[in-house]
Amino acid sequence: MTSYWGRVDERLIRRGEIILDLRFVRSYSDELRELNYGKRGGHTG
């Protein structure tokens, strides 16, 4: 009996990569800074 769990794990990992697209995290800091620009009480640095 051969184990196929390696293939199953690989497929689940690939599925997770498609579902959890985290590209938005890279630009989150810049977008947040832009949204808060000029507002009172925000971080200025």
N, CA, C and O of each residue as an XYZ file, in Angstrom:
180
protein
N       0.849     -1.198      0.000
C       0.000      0.000      0.000
C       0.885      1.249      0.000
O       1.714      1.434      0.891
N       0.704      2.076     -0.980
C       1.504      3.295     -1.079
C       0.773      4.472     -0.455
O      -0.452      4.576     -0.502
N       1.566      5.346      0.127
C       0.998      6.524      0.769
C       0.882      7.658     -0.248
O       1.828      7.945     -0.981
N      -0.241      8.274     -0.283
C      -0.448      9.388     -1.206
C      -0.615     10.701     -0.448
O      -1.026     11.704     -1.033
N      -0.301     10.705      0.844
C      -0.500     11.913      1.643
C       0.390     13.064      1.204
O       0.021     14.225      1.377
N       1.550     12.767      0.641
C       2.407     13.835      0.130
C       1.727     14.622     -0.970
O       1.795     15.851     -1.008
N       1.068     13.899     -1.871
C       0.333     14.573     -2.954
C      -0.863     15.340     -2.412
O      -1.158     16.445     -2.869
N      -1.553     14.755     -1.435
C      -2.708     15.429     -0.834
C      -2.261     16.711     -0.153
O      -2.886     17.757     -0.325
N      -1.180     16.637      0.622
C      -0.667     17.832      1.300
C      -0.289     18.920      0.300
O      -0.602     20.093      0.504
N       0.380     18.530     -0.775
C       0.788     19.496     -1.783
C      -0.425     20.175     -2.414
O      -0.403     21.383     -2.652
N      -1.464     19.423     -2.681
C      -2.678     20.013     -3.263
C      -3.349     20.963     -2.287
O      -3.835     22.020     -2.690
N      -3.382     20.605     -1.014
C      -4.000     21.485     -0.016
C      -3.211     22.777      0.148
O      -3.787     23.851      0.319
N      -1.897     22.663      0.095
C      -1.061     23.859      0.196
C      -1.331     24.774     -0.988
O      -1.493     25.981     -0.812
N      -1.381     24.214     -2.192
C      -1.670     25.026     -3.385
C      -3.045     25.659     -3.293
O      -3.220     26.814     -3.680
N      -4.017     24.924     -2.789
C      -5.366     25.472     -2.642
C      -5.338     26.650     -1.671
O      -5.989     27.667     -1.911
N      -4.593     26.520     -0.584
C      -4.471     27.603      0.383
C      -3.808     28.832     -0.204
O      -4.168     29.957      0.144
N      -2.841     28.631     -1.095
C      -2.187     29.767     -1.732
C      -3.165     30.543     -2.595
O      -3.077     31.767     -2.689
N      -4.077     29.854     -3.213
C      -5.070     30.523     -4.058
C      -6.090     31.259     -3.197
O      -6.459     32.393     -3.504
N      -6.540     30.632     -2.138
C      -7.563     31.225     -1.275
C      -6.999     32.389     -0.472
O      -7.655     33.420     -0.328
N      -5.796     32.231      0.049
C      -5.198     33.244      0.918
C      -4.222     34.117      0.143
O      -3.014     34.058      0.372
N      -4.730     34.908     -0.752
C      -3.893     35.814     -1.529
C      -3.551     37.008     -0.643
O      -4.410     37.848     -0.373
N      -2.319     37.084     -0.196
C      -1.924     38.100      0.775
C      -1.168     39.270      0.150
O      -0.419     39.961      0.840
N      -1.356     39.494     -1.129
C      -0.655     40.613     -1.771
C      -1.069     41.955     -1.185
O      -0.282     42.902     -1.188
N      -2.291     42.043     -0.684
C      -2.764     43.321     -0.140
C      -1.966     43.731      1.088
O      -1.911     44.919      1.407
N      -1.354     42.796      1.780
C      -0.596     43.104      2.992
C       0.640     43.927      2.660
O       1.059     44.765      3.459
N       1.220     43.701      1.504
C       2.427     44.429      1.111
C       2.194     45.926      1.025
O       3.068     46.709      1.398
N       1.042     46.333      0.543
C       0.779     47.754      0.350
C      -0.115     48.344      1.443
O      -0.482     49.517      1.371
N      -0.468     47.549      2.446
C      -1.387     48.010      3.480
C      -0.859     49.238      4.212
O      -1.604     50.190      4.445
N       0.409     49.220      4.572
C       0.999     50.339      5.310
C       0.927     51.630      4.503
O       0.567     52.681      5.033
N       1.268     51.549      3.223
C       1.210     52.745      2.363
C      -0.215     53.250      2.218
O      -0.456     54.455      2.282
N      -1.158     52.345      2.025
C      -2.558     52.744      1.877
C      -3.090     53.373      3.160
O      -3.817     54.365      3.110
N      -2.736     52.808      4.300
C      -3.182     53.346      5.579
C      -2.612     54.744      5.796
O      -3.314     55.645      6.256
N      -1.348     54.915      5.464
C      -0.719     56.227      5.602
C      -1.424     57.238      4.705
O      -1.663     58.372      5.119
N      -1.753     56.845      3.500
C      -2.429     57.733      2.559
C      -3.833     58.090      3.045
O      -4.255     59.241      2.931
N      -4.550     57.116      3.582
C      -5.902     57.380      4.078
C      -5.900     58.324      5.276
O      -6.836     59.103      5.455
N      -4.860     58.258      6.092
C      -4.802     59.072      7.306
C      -4.055     60.387      7.124
O      -3.957     61.166      8.071
N      -3.533     60.650      5.950
C      -2.758     61.863      5.715
C      -3.610     63.101      5.993
O      -4.716     63.246      5.472
N      -3.069     63.985      6.825
C      -3.737     65.243      7.127
C      -4.800     65.156      8.205
O      -5.403     66.174      8.545
N      -5.047     63.994      8.745
C      -6.061     63.853      9.794
C      -5.429     64.072     11.160
O      -4.248     63.791     11.365
N      -6.210     64.565     12.066
C      -5.725     64.814     13.428
C      -5.626     63.516     14.208
O      -6.435     62.604     14.034
N      -4.627     63.449     15.065
C      -4.484     62.320     15.968
C      -3.796     61.119     15.372
O      -3.612     60.113     16.057
N      -3.417     61.194     14.134
C      -2.736     60.066     13.500
C      -1.240     60.110     13.718
O      -0.703     61.116     14.180
N      -0.579     59.047     13.395
C       0.867     58.965     13.474
C       1.445     59.776     12.325
O       0.993     59.636     11.189
N       2.420     60.608     12.592
C       2.967     61.478     11.548
C       4.262     60.936     10.973
O       4.784     61.520     10.023
N       4.803     59.858     11.497
C       6.102     59.372     11.033
C       5.955     58.348     10.069
O       6.950     57.823      9.570
